[in-house]
């Protein structure tokens, strides 16, 4: 037993050493560049899947092994760790920092919920829409972390308001004294005294009512075995928690900057197929926005049916009468919005820069009309989405937010400097350096697979798959990806599979986007377990959910997500990228790596 405990204590160290040794025959016996690169790939994949080392630390391994194995020079490996992606990420994080610093995200979320309404179904949809919209520009994690405290406050207000209403109603039915009514009745003192005497003439009645109320409460608590008064309260809490994490994930699909997997795919794809010039902010939005809307709507329907039951009559009831629950929701949302005060100068500037960034992204090269990039024909292809992100991102460090003052010896208050919208220290606290290194390691790994010839070798070995229908290959790869993300990080999953799926598409002479796009989108559907996604972990930590709740709900989301992505790949996405033909830019790459 003591030995077993020691093994458990040092399990990560033992697994690390074992992994390094078990794959060592590959470079020692075969001694080819492909084998040496495969050794690095297997070790990195095992470390990423098991997380025996931090993900970003594992991502540094190609920088060590590729020069030692003669696959790539140190300077070339080092250049792989910092790409166009990182400049885009820096600009986006500048925007996210300012949005969160000045509470613009909270104002957007609360305003959207106030517009949608307070009925349970519409309240859920309001939170889902606002969360999905914020997640298009902020990370899934920060979006969930921001929205969940608002959701929790709303739910607690609902539970407290219902409890108060139930107690008031029970007191009124039992005939016990209601001090709120006494104040209205004191206009006629004689009438009030008579009512008091009538109340006293039934001894013990009030105690019986309290016993009944207590019994009901005990029964309800025994059903939920928690702090909830009714089972419906508990189900509503579960529904609201899951709607936050799922909508933050779905919203991230919509833009290139919405989630790290989209950014990684875009960079990897543009590196491997530089002649394509077809993946940009506008084209990605056109392909993913319809899918996101459909998945969001289906998720709303699924969660409502699973936890509350889908009642069409109640949903579309146009009466203006509000229930206690709806009034409680309206009150807490309004109170939270009032706390923000009137919109401030800093919020207006942040919102303006946000709109400018989005417009510049869309108009750079929309495809159906010439974009502003044609103004730089002398340097065609030089300006990218990263250029836009950096331009707007730098403005956050330049534009004044407020004056800095000091008091002189004479007691006079004078301005001596100004503070910008964000400071470097604030930016550093938001910048996900671990993701930056992880993505850099993925780029280095992909470059190593390319230079060593491993990508071409994998493609040749997968050539028998050419006999399978294209739709079946897409379905298999999508399902493989979506279940692999439950045990590995999304970024690690897409980084590992890109060097495998791209050669596969080239070998079977199918447009690479046909396989790579659905695989990238399905990477985000890590919705089954609390540990599969940081946003899942955040909502799970509030204590309303069990693992089985997430598995039940997540399985439906996963199936619907893959189905919608498959639908898109054979309908509206086909004409956007002309997927039915094998493009010349892919032919060039496949002939370069036989």
Secondary structure as the mmCIF struct_conf table of DSSP 4:
data_model
#
loop_
_struct_conf.conf_type_id
_struct_conf.id
_struct_conf.beg_label_comp_id
_struct_conf.beg_label_asym_id
_struct_conf.beg_label_seq_id
_struct_conf.end_label_comp_id
_struct_conf.end_label_asym_id
_struct_conf.end_label_seq_id
HELX_RH_AL_P HELX_RH_AL_P1 UNK A 2 UNK A 9
TURN_TY1_P TURN_TY1_P1 UNK A 10 UNK A 10
HELX_RH_AL_P HELX_RH_AL_P2 UNK A 11 UNK A 22
TURN_TY1_P TURN_TY1_P2 UNK A 23 UNK A 24
HELX_RH_AL_P HELX_RH_AL_P3 UNK A 25 UNK A 25
HELX_RH_PI_P HELX_RH_PI_P1 UNK A 26 UNK A 30
BEND BEND1 UNK A 32 UNK A 32
HELX_RH_AL_P HELX_RH_AL_P4 UNK A 33 UNK A 50
TURN_TY1_P TURN_TY1_P3 UNK A 51 UNK A 51
BEND BEND2 UNK A 52 UNK A 53
HELX_RH_AL_P HELX_RH_AL_P5 UNK A 55 UNK A 58
TURN_TY1_P TURN_TY1_P4 UNK A 59 UNK A 60
HELX_RH_AL_P HELX_RH_AL_P6 UNK A 61 UNK A 68
TURN_TY1_P TURN_TY1_P5 UNK A 69 UNK A 70
BEND BEND3 UNK A 71 UNK A 72
HELX_RH_AL_P HELX_RH_AL_P7 UNK A 74 UNK A 80
TURN_TY1_P TURN_TY1_P6 UNK A 81 UNK A 81
BEND BEND4 UNK A 82 UNK A 82
HELX_RH_AL_P HELX_RH_AL_P8 UNK A 84 UNK A 101
TURN_TY1_P TURN_TY1_P7 UNK A 102 UNK A 103
HELX_RH_AL_P HELX_RH_AL_P9 UNK A 104 UNK A 116
BEND BEND5 UNK A 118 UNK A 119
HELX_RH_AL_P HELX_RH_AL_P10 UNK A 120 UNK A 135
TURN_TY1_P TURN_TY1_P8 UNK A 136 UNK A 137
BEND BEND6 UNK A 138 UNK A 138
HELX_RH_AL_P HELX_RH_AL_P11 UNK A 140 UNK A 174
TURN_TY1_P TURN_TY1_P9 UNK A 175 UNK A 175
HELX_RH_AL_P HELX_RH_AL_P12 UNK A 179 UNK A 185
TURN_TY1_P TURN_TY1_P10 UNK A 186 UNK A 187
BEND BEND7 UNK A 188 UNK A 188
HELX_RH_AL_P HELX_RH_AL_P13 UNK A 189 UNK A 200
TURN_TY1_P TURN_TY1_P11 UNK A 201 UNK A 201
BEND BEND8 UNK A 202 UNK A 202
TURN_TY1_P TURN_TY1_P12 UNK A 203 UNK A 204
HELX_RH_AL_P HELX_RH_AL_P14 UNK A 205 UNK A 224
BEND BEND9 UNK A 226 UNK A 227
BEND BEND10 UNK A 229 UNK A 230
HELX_RH_AL_P HELX_RH_AL_P15 UNK A 231 UNK A 252
TURN_TY1_P TURN_TY1_P13 UNK A 253 UNK A 253
BEND BEND11 UNK A 254 UNK A 255
TURN_TY1_P TURN_TY1_P14 UNK A 256 UNK A 257
BEND BEND12 UNK A 258 UNK A 259
HELX_RH_AL_P HELX_RH_AL_P16 UNK A 260 UNK A 272
TURN_TY1_P TURN_TY1_P15 UNK A 274 UNK A 276
BEND BEND13 UNK A 280 UNK A 280
HELX_RH_AL_P HELX_RH_AL_P17 UNK A 281 UNK A 307
TURN_TY1_P TURN_TY1_P16 UNK A 308 UNK A 308
HELX_RH_AL_P HELX_RH_AL_P18 UNK A 312 UNK A 315
TURN_TY1_P TURN_TY1_P17 UNK A 316 UNK A 316
HELX_RH_AL_P HELX_RH_AL_P19 UNK A 324 UNK A 340
BEND BEND14 UNK A 342 UNK A 342
HELX_LH_PP_P HELX_LH_PP_P1 UNK A 343 UNK A 344
HELX_RH_AL_P HELX_RH_AL_P20 UNK A 345 UNK A 364
BEND BEND15 UNK A 365 UNK A 365
BEND BEND16 UNK A 367 UNK A 369
HELX_RH_3T_P HELX_RH_3T_P1 UNK A 372 UNK A 379
TURN_TY1_P TURN_TY1_P18 UNK A 380 UNK A 382
HELX_RH_AL_P HELX_RH_AL_P21 UNK A 385 UNK A 398
BEND BEND17 UNK A 399 UNK A 399
STRN STRN1 UNK A 400 UNK A 407
TURN_TY1_P TURN_TY1_P19 UNK A 409 UNK A 410
BEND BEND18 UNK A 411 UNK A 411
STRN STRN2 UNK A 413 UNK A 420
BEND BEND19 UNK A 421 UNK A 422
HELX_RH_AL_P HELX_RH_AL_P22 UNK A 424 UNK A 430
HELX_RH_AL_P HELX_RH_AL_P23 UNK A 433 UNK A 452
TURN_TY1_P TURN_TY1_P20 UNK A 453 UNK A 453
HELX_RH_AL_P HELX_RH_AL_P24 UNK A 454 UNK A 461
TURN_TY1_P TURN_TY1_P21 UNK A 462 UNK A 462
HELX_RH_3T_P HELX_RH_3T_P2 UNK A 463 UNK A 467
BEND BEND20 UNK A 468 UNK A 468
HELX_RH_AL_P HELX_RH_AL_P25 UNK A 470 UNK A 484
TURN_TY1_P TURN_TY1_P22 UNK A 485 UNK A 487
BEND BEND21 UNK A 488 UNK A 488
HELX_RH_AL_P HELX_RH_AL_P26 UNK A 490 UNK A 507
TURN_TY1_P TURN_TY1_P23 UNK A 508 UNK A 509
HELX_RH_AL_P HELX_RH_AL_P27 UNK A 512 UNK A 523
TURN_TY1_P TURN_TY1_P24 UNK A 524 UNK A 524
BEND BEND22 UNK A 528 UNK A 529
HELX_RH_3T_P HELX_RH_3T_P3 UNK A 530 UNK A 532
HELX_RH_AL_P HELX_RH_AL_P28 UNK A 534 UNK A 540
TURN_TY1_P TURN_TY1_P25 UNK A 541 UNK A 542
BEND BEND23 UNK A 543 UNK A 544
HELX_RH_AL_P HELX_RH_AL_P29 UNK A 547 UNK A 569
TURN_TY1_P TURN_TY1_P26 UNK A 570 UNK A 571
HELX_RH_AL_P HELX_RH_AL_P30 UNK A 572 UNK A 577
TURN_TY1_P TURN_TY1_P27 UNK A 578 UNK A 580
BEND BEND24 UNK A 581 UNK A 581
HELX_RH_AL_P HELX_RH_AL_P31 UNK A 584 UNK A 592
#
